């Protein structure tokens, strides 16, 4: 059975444009593929703790030497890792905040990047352990940034996923949402057209 993991990172939860596009895509995909199991992780309603020294120490501690608190930190991360490992399709709602990704999504990335579980170091460099997954990223921006030096999101997200072994990544942009109503309407209409094509 195919499993789809949807990750919404808008601070406005389902009210954010990126979440709405991701929701529409997943709804269309599920209609066309009713046997798909869908798991939704909303980082606004289920925020994750940011990485700190205690959590890093817990990740690197020997399993038989971990304190109960350290084990609870590891269990939280393991849940997220198992979730993404079991997913064949991943959909990310990605708004741009101050030229970067939401801090909640960075916290999520930090929780799933663990040596020996999602990547490993070899004599030839790092090797990602998550493969055979398709990712759709719905990137929404107030201005126009795609293809410019100010678009730090695309390179970062693609590089991070590639590092984990996920190389099939498709970005769908809706830009200029704060520039004018006309620009916003056109951008969202174009994104909806593209998501319908991809879902089909």
N, C-alpha and C positions, 0 to 999 in steps of 0.2 A: 504494500500500500504506500502511495506517495504521501509524504508529510510536508506541509508548507508552514514555515515559521514566519510570522509577521512581526516586525519590530517597529513600533511607532516611537519617535523620539521628540515629537513636538511638545513644548511646555503646555500647549493648549489641549493635549490629549487628542480625542477624536475630533475636536473643533479646529485643529490646525489643517492648513491646506495639504501639507505632505501626508498627514494621516488620512485625509479624505480621499486623496488619490490612491494611496495604498489600500484603503478599505474598498474602494470601487474596483480596483484591480483584483483583489482577493475574492470579492463577491462574484465578479465575472468569471474568474478562473474556477471557482467552486461550482458555479452553475454549469459550466462546460465540463467539469471533472468532479461529479458528485461524490466519487469515492475518495477524494483527497481529504486527509485529516488536517485540519487547520488549528494552529496554536498561535495565539496573539499575546505578545508581550508589550505592554504599554509602559514606557519608562517614566511617564508623568504620574500615573496612578500607582505604579510599582517601582519607585526609584531604587537604584542600587547604590550602595556605599562606594565612595571613591577610594581608590587604592591608598593605603597608608603602610607604615612600617610594620604594624602588627599583622596585617593581612599578608604582606610579602613574606614575613618570617614564617607564618603558618603554612604558606604554600611550599616553602623550602624545607620545613622541618620534617624529620623522619616520621612516618605515620605512627610508629609505636611510641614516639616521644612527644606527640602533640598533646597540648592541654585540651580540656573540653571546649574552651573558647576558641582555640585554634582550629579544632576539628569542625566547629560550627561554621567558621569562615570558609574552610575547605569545602564543606557540604554545600554551601551557597554557590560557590564557583562550580562545583561538580554538576549541580543541577542545570546550570546554564550551558555547560559544555555538553552534557548528555543530550540536552534539548536540541542544540545545533547539530550535533553529530547525527541525530536521528532524522534530521530534516533534509529533504531532497531539493526543495525550493525555499529561498529566503527572500522576503520582501521587506525593504527598509524605507520608512518614511523619514526623509532627511531635510529638515529646514536649515537655513543658514542663519547663524547668530554671530554677529560681529566677526564676519569673515571665516568662521570656523564651524565645526560640528557642535551640537549640543553637548554640554558637559555630561549629561546623563548617558549619552551614547558612548562617550569616551570611557565612562565608568564601566559600561557593559563590555567594551572591547578589552579593558584592562582585566576584567574578571575571566574572560575566555582565552586570553593569551597565556598559556601555561606550558612550559617546556615539558616534553614527555607525553603531553596529552593532546595538544592541538598543533604543536610543532616540535622539532628536535634539531639539535645541532649535530652536524656531521663533519667529516674531514673536508667536504666540499662546500661547507656553509650550511645555513639553516634550511630545513626541509619542512614544508607544511604537511600536516597529517589529516586535514579535512579536504576531501576531494569529491568529485562527481556531484557538485552542487551548482545550481543556477541561482544567481542573485539579481533581483531587480531593485534598483534604488530610485525612489521618487524624490528628486531634489527640488525644493522650492526656495526661491530667493526674492527679496524685495526689489533688487536691482538686476543688472545684466552682468553676469560674471563668467559664464561658461566659455572656456577657451582663452581666458585672460589670465595674467599672473595673479590676479586677486582670487581666483578660484582654487583655494587650498584644499577644499573638500574632496574634489574628485580624485586627485592624486593620492591624498592621504587614505581615503577609504579603499580605493582600489589596491594600493600598496599593502595596506594592513590585511585585507582579505587574501591577496596573493601570498603573503607571508604565511598564512595559515593553510595554504594549498587550494584556496578557492579562486579560480582564475576566470570563470565564466560570469562576468559582471556587466550588467546593462544599466546605464544611467538614463533616466527620463527626466527632462528638465521642465520646470514651469518658472520662468523668470519675469522680472519686471512687475511683480504683483503689487508693488507700492508706488509705481510710477504714474499710472492712470487707470481708470476703470476699463478703458478700451484695451490697454496693454494687458491688464490682468485677465480680462475675458478671453482674449485671443490666446494667451499663454495656457490658460487652463483648458480651453477647448482643444488646443493642439496636444496637450498632455493626455487628455481623455481619449482622443483619437488614437494616439500611440499606444496607450495601455490596452485599448480594445483590440488593437492589432496583435499585441504581444500575448494577451490572454488567449486569443484564438489560435 
